[in-house]
């Protein structure tokens, strides 16, 4: 079992930056690919970014590529999402997730965090 605790999100102006973190607990948490998904109002949950368990490979949705960076610190069992040049369309609840292999859809996720709201004002 892996427990995921998302950090607080927040309100930021367009063009600004925000860093999310997610602390994982569980004896094998470092063996999982770690991911971020998001869900905007009246939309489905969508893939944002993923990082392999080793940290050697990262993957991004086209909508965030070049603006967001995912990273992990296995010694601290923590994954981060650095979000730069935020736009109002990035407003959503962001969910940390763990998967046995890197996936880009919710069906492949094994564990979910509870989510944190990020609001980008124009």
Backbone as a chain_set.jsonl record, in Angstrom:
{"seq": "XXXXXXXXXXXXXXXXXXXXXXXXXXXXXXXXXXXXXXXXXXXXXXXXXXXXXXXXXXXXXXXXXXXXXXXXXXXXXXXXXXXXXXXXXXXXXXXXXXXXXXXXXXXXXXXXXXXXXXXXXX", "coords": {"N": [[0.842, -1.193, 0.0], [0.505, 2.222, -0.788], [0.598, 5.479, 0.372], [-0.358, 8.724, -0.534], [0.299, 12.107, -0.169], [-0.714, 15.167, -1.062], [0.69, 18.434, -1.48], [-0.393, 21.752, -0.448], [-2.139, 23.632, -2.897], [-2.867, 26.554, -4.56], [-3.508, 30.057, -5.226], [-2.614, 31.82, -8.068], [-1.303, 34.346, -10.198], [-1.715, 34.696, -13.728], [1.033, 33.767, -15.71], [2.665, 33.405, -13.6], [4.371, 31.26, -11.169], [4.332, 28.032, -9.576], [4.94, 25.478, -7.213], [4.187, 22.163, -6.753], [4.104, 19.513, -4.398], [4.391, 16.076, -3.453], [4.149, 13.753, -1.033], [5.126, 10.483, -0.494], [4.343, 7.471, 1.153], [5.14, 4.25, 2.431], [6.531, 1.061, 2.051], [7.486, 0.329, -0.486], [7.295, 2.541, -2.057], [9.132, 3.973, -3.603], [9.494, 2.407, -5.799], [7.599, 2.85, -7.682], [6.319, 4.404, -10.632], [5.777, 7.865, -10.728], [3.203, 10.261, -10.93], [1.344, 13.073, -12.225], [-1.922, 14.196, -12.45], [-4.718, 16.123, -13.605], [-7.83, 17.815, -12.985], [-10.159, 19.785, -14.348], [-12.993, 21.996, -13.803], [-16.04, 20.476, -14.733], [-14.783, 18.774, -16.493], [-13.008, 15.816, -17.558], [-10.582, 13.794, -15.769], [-7.247, 14.402, -16.492], [-4.09, 13.466, -17.886], [-0.991, 14.846, -16.835], [1.838, 14.842, -16.218], [4.633, 12.568, -15.901], [7.001, 10.493, -14.191], [9.57, 8.153, -14.309], [10.361, 5.386, -12.067], [13.053, 5.455, -11.49], [13.712, 8.007, -12.045], [14.898, 8.68, -14.384], [13.531, 9.061, -16.735], [11.117, 11.219, -18.128], [7.791, 12.417, -18.783], [5.361, 14.299, -20.563], [2.236, 15.987, -20.926], [1.145, 17.485, -23.951], [0.08, 20.01, -23.58], [1.386, 21.113, -21.425], [4.032, 20.891, -21.827], [7.314, 22.119, -21.754], [6.667, 24.081, -19.976], [6.043, 22.968, -17.508], [7.716, 20.985, -15.02], [8.536, 17.817, -13.925], [9.819, 16.103, -11.119], [11.672, 13.953, -8.892], [12.546, 12.888, -5.598], [13.856, 10.269, -4.344], [15.029, 9.608, -1.956], [13.688, 11.161, -0.178], [11.199, 10.322, -0.672], [9.463, 11.833, -2.293], [7.695, 13.599, -4.786], [7.749, 16.16, -7.222], [6.135, 18.927, -8.826], [6.946, 21.385, -10.804], [5.584, 24.311, -11.862], [5.532, 26.605, -14.341], [5.027, 29.763, -15.993], [2.22, 29.921, -15.871], [-1.162, 29.589, -16.96], [-4.613, 30.632, -17.251], [-6.047, 28.383, -18.101], [-4.807, 26.313, -16.855], [-5.98, 26.018, -14.456], [-7.231, 23.873, -12.06], [-7.985, 20.892, -10.175], [-5.27, 19.246, -8.922], [-3.82, 16.079, -8.999], [-1.761, 13.831, -7.367], [-0.237, 10.762, -8.27], [0.44, 7.233, -8.261], [1.9, 4.666, -10.117], [2.444, 1.362, -11.41], [3.871, 1.157, -13.745], [4.874, 3.689, -16.085], [2.136, 5.548, -17.108], [-0.408, 7.122, -19.12], [-3.027, 7.487, -18.591], [-5.989, 7.306, -16.558], [-6.711, 4.742, -15.921], [-4.511, 3.198, -15.528], [-3.452, 3.874, -13.116], [-2.449, 3.184, -9.797], [-2.494, 4.127, -7.14], [-3.888, 7.045, -5.583], [-3.492, 10.507, -4.711], [-5.251, 12.903, -2.652], [-5.727, 15.246, -3.935], [-5.25, 18.678, -4.928], [-6.133, 22.089, -5.124], [-5.429, 24.26, -7.733], [-5.485, 27.518, -8.753], [-5.51, 29.746, -11.368], [-5.383, 33.048, -12.023], [-6.538, 35.492, -14.352]], "CA": [[0.0, 0.0, 0.0], [1.214, 3.498, -0.855], [-0.219, 6.64, 0.679], [0.133, 9.931, -1.191], [-0.215, 13.337, 0.429], [-0.394, 16.328, -1.892], [0.854, 19.715, -0.79], [-1.406, 22.736, -0.771], [-2.002, 24.348, -4.153], [-2.972, 27.967, -4.268], [-3.961, 31.015, -6.228], [-1.476, 32.502, -8.669], [-1.659, 35.12, -11.39], [-1.222, 34.191, -15.005], [2.443, 34.072, -15.9], [3.399, 33.081, -12.396], [4.873, 29.907, -10.954], [3.904, 27.337, -8.369], [5.493, 24.131, -7.129], [3.442, 21.184, -5.975], [4.86, 18.356, -3.952], [3.578, 14.937, -3.039], [4.93, 12.852, -0.189], [4.657, 9.107, -0.549], [4.752, 6.594, 2.242], [4.958, 2.847, 2.083], [7.87, 0.49, 1.934], [7.911, 0.199, -1.87], [6.835, 3.708, -2.805], [10.138, 4.423, -4.564], [9.481, 1.523, -6.957], [6.499, 3.215, -8.549], [6.313, 5.62, -11.43], [4.959, 8.881, -10.075], [2.504, 11.007, -11.969], [0.393, 14.126, -11.89], [-3.098, 14.378, -13.283], [-5.516, 17.265, -13.174], [-9.24, 17.8, -13.386], [-10.794, 21.096, -14.353], [-14.452, 21.899, -13.642], [-16.836, 19.831, -15.771], [-13.929, 18.026, -17.413], [-12.462, 14.585, -17.018], [-9.228, 13.846, -15.226], [-6.309, 14.249, -17.599], [-2.675, 13.281, -17.6], [-0.166, 16.049, -16.901], [3.26, 14.515, -16.284], [5.014, 11.328, -15.234], [8.428, 10.261, -14.056], [9.855, 6.752, -14.01], [10.777, 5.19, -10.679], [14.469, 5.811, -11.36], [13.875, 9.428, -12.323], [15.677, 8.86, -15.609], [12.659, 9.401, -17.86], [9.958, 12.039, -17.807], [6.801, 12.487, -19.85], [4.492, 15.444, -20.349], [1.168, 16.29, -21.861], [1.532, 18.56, -24.863], [-0.406, 21.294, -23.079], [2.254, 21.645, -20.368], [5.422, 20.683, -22.206], [8.077, 23.365, -21.814], [6.279, 24.956, -18.861], [6.031, 22.196, -16.266], [8.802, 20.028, -14.84], [8.325, 16.844, -12.859], [11.051, 15.551, -10.575], [11.438, 13.166, -7.688], [13.646, 12.655, -4.678], [13.499, 8.99, -3.729], [15.501, 9.597, -0.564], [12.641, 11.816, 0.609], [9.908, 9.785, -1.113], [8.681, 12.997, -2.683], [7.679, 13.989, -6.193], [7.464, 17.582, -7.359], [5.697, 19.449, -10.116], [7.228, 22.811, -10.932], [4.713, 24.848, -12.9], [5.924, 27.958, -14.72], [4.222, 30.418, -17.041], [0.859, 29.399, -15.711], [-2.237, 30.238, -17.694], [-5.898, 30.299, -16.62], [-6.468, 27.026, -18.48], [-4.187, 25.353, -15.941], [-6.801, 25.924, -13.25], [-7.755, 22.514, -11.9], [-7.509, 20.117, -9.023], [-4.126, 18.44, -9.337], [-3.733, 14.839, -8.243], [-0.575, 12.996, -7.409], [-0.617, 9.372, -8.497], [1.514, 6.246, -8.364], [1.551, 3.583, -11.031], [3.528, 0.372, -11.476], [4.659, 1.591, -14.894], [4.414, 4.993, -16.55], [0.9, 5.509, -17.897], [-0.959, 8.453, -19.385], [-4.477, 7.45, -18.42], [-6.337, 7.026, -15.171], [-6.933, 3.308, -15.707], [-3.269, 2.555, -15.137], [-2.998, 4.369, -11.821], [-2.692, 2.274, -8.683], [-2.808, 4.909, -5.935], [-4.167, 8.459, -5.818], [-3.586, 11.463, -3.625], [-6.599, 13.474, -2.53], [-5.864, 16.371, -4.846], [-5.071, 20.03, -4.416], [-6.657, 23.042, -6.084], [-4.597, 25.332, -8.27], [-6.291, 28.496, -9.466], [-4.705, 30.735, -12.077], [-6.23, 34.188, -12.366], [-6.094, 36.215, -15.561]], "C": [[0.879, 1.246, 0.0], [0.23, 4.614, -0.552], [0.447, 7.877, 0.07], [-0.525, 11.148, -0.574], [0.257, 14.521, -0.408], [-0.177, 17.558, -1.013], [-0.313, 20.627, -1.144], [-1.096, 23.368, -2.125], [-2.018, 25.83, -3.864], [-3.491, 28.767, -5.436], [-2.746, 31.763, -6.751], [-1.957, 33.262, -9.899], [-1.078, 34.463, -12.64], [0.208, 34.672, -15.227], [3.305, 33.71, -14.711], [3.797, 31.617, -12.313], [4.358, 29.356, -9.635], [4.562, 25.974, -8.384], [4.612, 23.28, -6.232], [4.392, 20.08, -5.539], [3.904, 17.28, -3.481], [4.481, 13.988, -2.273], [4.309, 11.463, -0.204], [5.159, 8.333, 0.659], [4.393, 5.167, 1.895], [6.309, 2.29, 1.717], [8.366, 0.45, 0.498], [7.55, 1.409, -2.707], [7.843, 4.159, -3.846], [10.172, 3.542, -5.806], [8.403, 1.87, -7.971], [6.863, 4.401, -9.437], [5.386, 6.615, -10.728], [4.413, 9.825, -11.135], [1.694, 12.147, -11.359], [-0.708, 14.126, -12.942], [-3.803, 15.645, -12.806], [-6.936, 17.141, -13.7], [-9.81, 19.194, -13.233], [-12.304, 20.911, -14.182], [-15.12, 21.356, -14.9], [-15.991, 19.143, -16.826], [-13.458, 16.742, -16.747], [-11.055, 14.783, -16.497], [-8.248, 13.54, -16.346], [-4.876, 14.155, -17.11], [-1.931, 14.599, -17.745], [1.303, 15.682, -17.112], [3.52, 13.215, -15.533], [6.53, 11.233, -15.185], [8.633, 8.811, -13.658], [10.405, 6.61, -12.593], [12.225, 5.609, -10.463], [14.695, 7.311, -11.513], [14.555, 9.715, -13.644], [14.836, 9.289, -16.804], [11.467, 10.205, -17.37], [9.068, 12.173, -19.04], [5.827, 13.613, -19.528], [3.366, 15.465, -21.365], [1.61, 17.465, -22.728], [1.167, 19.934, -24.312], [0.51, 21.918, -22.031], [3.735, 21.539, -20.719], [6.135, 22.012, -22.358], [7.751, 24.331, -20.689], [6.349, 24.244, -17.513], [7.224, 21.243, -16.23], [8.477, 19.109, -13.673], [9.678, 16.312, -12.412], [10.715, 14.738, -9.333], [12.72, 13.047, -6.885], [13.301, 11.379, -3.918], [13.983, 8.884, -2.293], [14.46, 10.212, 0.36], [11.254, 11.283, 0.254], [8.958, 10.899, -1.532], [8.803, 13.249, -4.179], [7.219, 15.443, -6.265], [6.912, 17.879, -8.752], [5.928, 20.96, -10.092], [6.434, 23.335, -12.117], [5.085, 26.311, -13.141], [5.013, 28.473, -15.823], [2.79, 29.895, -17.03], [-0.149, 30.246, -16.474], [-3.567, 29.845, -17.048], [-6.386, 28.889, -16.944], [-5.818, 25.942, -17.625], [-4.97, 25.21, -14.638], [-7.471, 24.562, -13.164], [-7.387, 22.003, -10.518], [-6.421, 19.187, -9.539], [-3.991, 17.243, -8.396], [-2.383, 14.177, -8.455], [-1.022, 11.541, -7.562], [0.624, 8.491, -8.571], [1.028, 5.109, -9.252], [2.728, 2.616, -11.13], [4.428, 0.621, -12.682], [4.109, 2.944, -15.323], [3.181, 4.812, -17.425], [0.443, 6.942, -18.138], [-2.48, 8.449, -19.312], [-4.8, 6.961, -17.019], [-6.475, 5.528, -14.897], [-5.671, 2.611, -15.214], [-2.757, 2.958, -13.766], [-3.39, 3.393, -10.71], [-3.137, 3.016, -7.425], [-2.969, 6.381, -6.309], [-3.983, 9.261, -4.54], [-4.98, 12.068, -3.628], [-6.815, 14.684, -3.416], [-5.691, 17.709, -4.158], [-5.457, 21.013, -5.516], [-5.606, 24.084, -6.452], [-5.49, 26.251, -9.092], [-5.37, 29.544, -10.072], [-5.626, 31.865, -12.526], [-5.65, 34.929, -13.565], [-5.83, 37.678, -15.258]], "O": [[1.882, 1.307, 0.712], [-0.844, 4.686, -1.15], [1.663, 8.046, 0.155], [-1.75, 11.219, -0.465], [1.445, 14.838, -0.462], [-0.779, 17.698, 0.051], [-1.116, 20.317, -2.023], [0.065, 23.61, -2.457], [-1.266, 26.312, -3.017], [-3.859, 28.232, -6.481], [-1.943, 32.279, -5.973], [-2.913, 32.852, -10.557], [-0.067, 33.762, -12.581], [0.542, 35.828, -14.965], [4.532, 33.707, -14.802], [3.592, 30.842, -13.246], [4.003, 30.094, -8.717], [4.728, 25.374, -9.446], [4.33, 23.645, -5.091], [5.359, 19.76, -6.231], [2.749, 17.554, -3.154], [5.466, 13.483, -2.812], [3.115, 11.298, 0.043], [6.283, 8.537, 1.117], [3.448, 4.916, 1.147], [7.139, 2.987, 1.132], [9.575, 0.531, 0.278], [7.502, 1.322, -3.934], [7.445, 4.683, -4.887], [10.827, 3.903, -6.784], [8.316, 1.231, -9.019], [7.62, 5.285, -9.036], [4.339, 6.238, -10.202], [5.09, 10.14, -12.114], [1.406, 12.174, -10.162], [-0.455, 14.066, -14.145], [-3.508, 16.166, -11.73], [-7.207, 16.472, -14.697], [-9.929, 19.715, -12.123], [-12.831, 19.818, -14.387], [-14.777, 21.759, -16.012], [-16.45, 18.952, -17.952], [-13.506, 16.606, -15.524], [-10.419, 15.806, -16.75], [-8.393, 12.548, -17.06], [-4.511, 14.693, -16.064], [-2.202, 15.378, -18.659], [1.936, 16.146, -18.06], [2.751, 12.813, -14.66], [7.241, 11.805, -16.011], [7.949, 8.301, -12.77], [10.856, 7.584, -11.991], [12.586, 6.066, -9.378], [15.754, 7.823, -11.148], [14.768, 10.877, -13.991], [15.367, 9.821, -17.779], [10.884, 9.907, -16.328], [9.526, 12.06, -20.177], [5.506, 13.853, -18.364], [3.518, 15.023, -22.504], [2.361, 18.331, -22.279], [1.875, 20.911, -24.556], [0.425, 23.118, -21.771], [4.589, 22.042, -19.988], [5.629, 22.926, -23.009], [8.481, 25.298, -20.471], [6.679, 24.857, -16.498], [7.682, 20.758, -17.264], [8.179, 19.568, -12.57], [10.572, 16.097, -13.229], [9.612, 14.828, -8.794], [13.825, 13.099, -7.424], [12.536, 11.415, -2.954], [13.404, 8.145, -1.497], [14.355, 9.841, 1.529], [10.251, 11.733, 0.809], [7.784, 10.897, -1.161], [9.882, 13.126, -4.758], [6.4, 15.889, -5.461], [7.194, 17.169, -9.718], [5.195, 21.707, -9.443], [6.592, 22.859, -13.241], [4.964, 27.147, -12.246], [4.322, 27.706, -16.493], [2.243, 29.486, -18.054], [0.005, 31.459, -16.609], [-3.638, 28.823, -16.364], [-7.071, 28.272, -16.129], [-6.232, 24.783, -17.667], [-4.642, 24.361, -13.809], [-8.187, 24.149, -14.076], [-6.589, 22.604, -9.799], [-6.638, 18.429, -10.485], [-4.042, 17.379, -7.174], [-1.932, 13.992, -9.586], [-2.065, 11.146, -7.041], [1.714, 8.954, -8.904], [-0.112, 4.656, -9.144], [3.878, 3.015, -10.951], [5.622, 0.324, -12.636], [2.99, 3.301, -14.956], [3.185, 4.019, -18.366], [0.864, 7.863, -17.437], [-3.14, 9.305, -19.9], [-3.992, 6.289, -16.378], [-6.365, 5.1, -13.748], [-5.741, 1.567, -14.566], [-1.741, 2.441, -13.303], [-4.497, 2.856, -10.687], [-4.053, 2.577, -6.73], [-2.3, 6.895, -7.206], [-4.269, 8.787, -3.44], [-5.791, 11.775, -4.507], [-7.951, 15.107, -3.629], [-5.951, 17.853, -2.964], [-5.15, 20.801, -6.689], [-4.984, 24.7, -5.587], [-6.168, 25.807, -10.018], [-4.556, 30.151, -9.377], [-6.541, 31.65, -13.321], [-4.436, 34.982, -13.76], [-5.452, 38.435, -16.152]]}, "num_chains": 1, "name": "protein.A"}
